[in-house]
């Protein structure tokens, strides 16, 4: 028994490209955008999370906003460490959050390298953790939606996050085959920005593009319950004057089509590499969609049409990975697939 064991705290972190969620005592206590605002002159972090996102695209020369994670992995080590530390400080846990007995389970993409894994562990340790475990996103997503991952039964999970789409076939507490592609929510947002620039000659920011995706984004050009048209505000590229244009869901579906095709191809590739016995299980069970990208209208139907298999969108897909990471936190002795 260590001196600080009576103060031991355990947290689960879904460290995402777009959002970071932290679970403490079985509750999501932090749900913030993965973004920091930094003073360029001093290097000091002036804001993190929602406050930093409000500054995005509106800063002056002394402040820049940046995302410490790119494509699901740490791109800026120092900023990610300070961001994690700041989020942990939001918890207001009893005792010091930097006690040597702080335990973390952190979620990472399945396609990361050993160097990228080490960067996550180092960031967590510098933020105050003594005991750090890692879990792959599709495994966490499967646990989060209620799948018994230890059973000898094949289940396919497609987790569409901000930076990566993770596709995995899970059986007996392990990933049998997986496919990770860097086409996900951020790519779809970039598609919309490019479309607005080339089709309407208007420049829009990341936040406006995200709003378009939420309000009238679609994977299909024909929907049973179509969303209303959406008013987009940006800067006219010819005159420089602020401008408004109206977009339809059909137009946005066309802009997103190529990226969605890449996701479909990745799903087909994972199915092709699945052992026959597990393919039979997947035929009976269908595919499970999680992550923020799974909420895109008609995506489940489009993937179902492509694979000729039933596709189910998880309940509260945005938090499926975080829930699974939280369950893994309580079962570190049982889940032998967790990495250290």
Secondary structure, 3 states (H helix, E strand, C coil): CCCCHHHCCEEEEEECCCEEEEEECCEEEEEEECCEEEECCCCCEEEECHHHHHHCCCCCCCEEEECCEECCEECCHHHHHHHHHHHHHCCCCCCCCCCCCCEEEEEECCCCCHHHHHHHHHHHHHCCCCEEEEEEHHHHHHHHCCCCCCCCCCEEEEEECCCCEEEEEEECCEEEEEEEECCCHHHHHHHHHHHHHHHHCEECCHHHHHHHHHHHCECCCCCCCCCCCEEEEEEECCCCCEEEEEECHHHHHHHHHHHHHHHHHHHHHHHHCCCHHHHHHHHHHCEEEECHHHHCECHHHHHHHHHCCCEEECCCHHHHHHHHHHHHHCCCCCCCCCEC
